[in-house]
Amino acid sequence: MTDKFNFNKGLLQLEEIINKMESGELSLEDSLKYFEEGVKIHRQCHTALTDAEQRISVLSENDNYSEEKSFGDS
């Protein structure tokens, strides 16, 4: 069983990776490892966003929501 990806945690991990890589203190090998990990997390974040977008689309269709409606429209 795999744990559900935590989007917010993923963003924090990406931020940490970026800060480490921008420090300029990593070896080339360590930089590559962090880059690979960053790409993996980025893909997970992208998948989570795509899934959320699809869920919103399905829910919106079920409610006959139109993108042209504003919050004040009935």
C-alpha positions in Angstrom: 0.0 0.0 0.0 1.4 3.4 -0.9 0.7 6.5 1.1 -1.3 9.3 -0.4 0.9 12.1 -1.7 0.8 15.2 0.5 0.9 18.2 -1.8 1.8 20.8 0.8 4.6 18.6 2.1 5.8 18.2 -1.4 6.0 21.9 -1.9 8.0 22.3 1.3 10.4 19.6 0.1 10.8 21.3 -3.2 11.6 24.6 -1.4 14.2 22.8 0.7 15.8 21.3 -2.3 15.9 24.6 -4.2 17.5 26.3 -1.2 20.2 23.6 -0.8 21.0 23.7 -4.5 21.1 27.5 -4.6 23.6 27.5 -1.7 26.4 26.4 -4.0 27.8 24.1 -1.4 26.8 20.8 -2.9 29.0 18.5 -4.9 28.0 17.7 -8.5 26.9 14.3 -7.4 24.8 15.7 -4.5 23.3 18.3 -6.9 22.3 15.6 -9.3 20.6 13.6 -6.5 18.7 16.6 -5.3 17.7 17.5 -8.9 16.4 13.9 -9.4 14.4 14.1 -6.2 13.1 17.5 -7.1 11.9 16.2 -10.5 10.2 13.3 -8.8 8.4 15.6 -6.3 7.5 18.0 -9.1 5.8 15.2 -11.0 3.9 14.2 -7.9 2.7 17.8 -7.4 1.7 18.1 -11.0 -0.3 14.8 -10.8 -2.0 15.9 -7.7 -3.0 19.3 -9.3 -4.3 17.5 -12.4 -6.3 15.1 -10.3 -7.8 18.0 -8.3 -8.6 19.8 -11.5 -10.4 16.8 -12.9 -12.4 16.3 -9.7 -13.5 20.0 -9.8 -14.5 19.6 -13.4 -16.6 16.6 -12.6 -18.2 18.3 -9.6 -18.9 21.4 -11.6 -20.5 19.5 -14.4 -22.8 17.8 -11.9 -23.9 21.2 -10.6 -24.4 22.6 -14.1 -21.7 25.2 -13.3 -20.7 27.5 -16.1 -17.4 29.3 -16.2 -19.2 32.4 -17.3 -21.2 32.6 -14.0 -19.9 35.0 -11.4 -20.3 34.5 -7.7 -23.2 36.9 -7.6 -25.2 35.1 -10.3 -28.1 32.8 -9.3 
